[in-house]
C-alpha cells in the first residue's frame, strides 16, 4: 500500500559524521520537497546516546521519524587489526536483517531508500521491496570520484606507481590524489578495508542516483567530470546530484557556558579547535598543541579528548558524550595560565553554535567534511590539520583549490611542534586571515545561493524528488489496475 506523499527511508551508519548530514537530508526532503521521511540509525551503545543528544538539541519536523535499529555486536567478527572503515562496513552488514524487518513492518512501503556510503549492501532490500535506491556521499565529489574510479584501475598500477613509487593517483577529469593524501584503504590490497572500499565503489554506480554533500560552484571541475561520459561519467553510470551544503542549523535561542564566554570576547578573536567526532591525539601531540595555543597568544576554545597513542580515530564510537571532568593530561599550569584567554571543553561542544558566533575568527580543524562545510557556511578561515580517512584530500582542496585554509606542514604520524602550531595559528588569525576570510565569505554566499529555491542544490534535490513522485504514481496506478 502507498500514501499520497513520497516517503524516504534513510539509513545512517554509526558516528555523528554520518548521522548529522543524513538527518539534515531527511529534514530537507520533508520541509522543502513534501516528503515523509524515516531515518534509520545503526547504533552502537554510544551512537544511541549521540542521537538522543541530537534529538534533544534540535527540532525534528513532525513528518520525520528517527528509528534506532538494535545495537549490533561485531566483537566476534573483528580482530585488533580491523580498521575503522571495515568495522563500520561489518556493522552495517550485521544490521541489514533488522533494517529489512523494520521497513517491512511499516504501514506504507517507502518510495526510496537513501543510504550513506557504508550502507550500499542495503540496495538488496530496496530491490526486493521495489524501492528506488540512492547513495548519499557525506563528503566531497572528489572523494566520490576516487571511490568509483578505483575499481576500474589496474590494481598493479596502483600498487607500483602510487603505493611503491608515490606517484599521484590520476582520476579522469579531476585533480589527482597525492600519495600523502591517499585514503588509507587504497594502500593495502590485502586489507579488509580495501576489499570493503572497492565493493562500495562497485555498488554505488548501481544506484538510481548518487547524492553528494557539495554544490556546483564549489567543485565544478569534478562534478563536470562525473557527468561527462568521456571522463568519469561512464563509471558513475547513475546521475550525480550535488545537494549540499547540508549542515546542522544553529538551534534558535541556544545558551550555554561556552556561548556565554564567547559573548564576552571581541569579534573574530577566538580560534575554535576541534578534531570532529572521532579524532584523538597522542599525549605528546596534545602537549604540543597546548603549548602552541598558549604561545600564539590568541583566545581559544579547545574541545579536548584524553590522549590515545597510534589511533587518530579512537573516539569515533565514543562521541556525543558530554563530560564535565577537568582534563588532567594537559601541561602543568596550562588551565590556570590560560584562564582568561581560553576555554577547554572536554569531549564534545555545541560546534555549529560556536562556529556561528561573531567572536569566532578561525577554526583549527581535522577537515572532516561536516566541520568543513560548517566552517564555510559561517565564512570562517581554517587551519587544516588532517588526521585520517579522506581528510588529507579535504585539506588539499581547502588550501590549494578553494583557498580558505592554511595547512600545517607536518603530517601525522610526525608530531607537529608547538612552534609550527603557534606560527600557523598566527598566520590565520593575524597575517593572512583577512584574505582567506574574504574568500570564505564569498563561498558562504555561494552556498546560500545553491540551497535557496531555484539554486543548483535545490534543483538537484527537486530532480530526485520528482523521480520519487513518478515512481509513487506508477506503483499506485499498478496497484489500482491489479
Ligand atoms: N561535532 C560537534 N561537537 C564536537 C565535535 C563534533 O557538534 O565537539 C559535530 C560537528 O559539528 C560535525 C560532526 O560532529 O557536524 C563531525 O563531523 P565531521 O565530518 O566534521 O568529522 P568526523 O567526526 O566524521 O570525523
Boltz pocket constraint, residues with backbone or C-beta under 6 A from the ligand:
constraints:
  - pocket:
      binder: B
      contacts: [[A, 15], [A, 16], [A, 17], [A, 18], [A, 20], [A, 138], [A, 248], [A, 274], [A, 275], [A, 276], [A, 277], [A, 278], [A, 279], [A, 303], [A, 347], [A, 348], [A, 349], [A, 350], [A, 351], [A, 352], [A, 367], [A, 368], [A, 369], [A, 370], [A, 371], [A, 372], [A, 374]]
      max_distance: 6.0
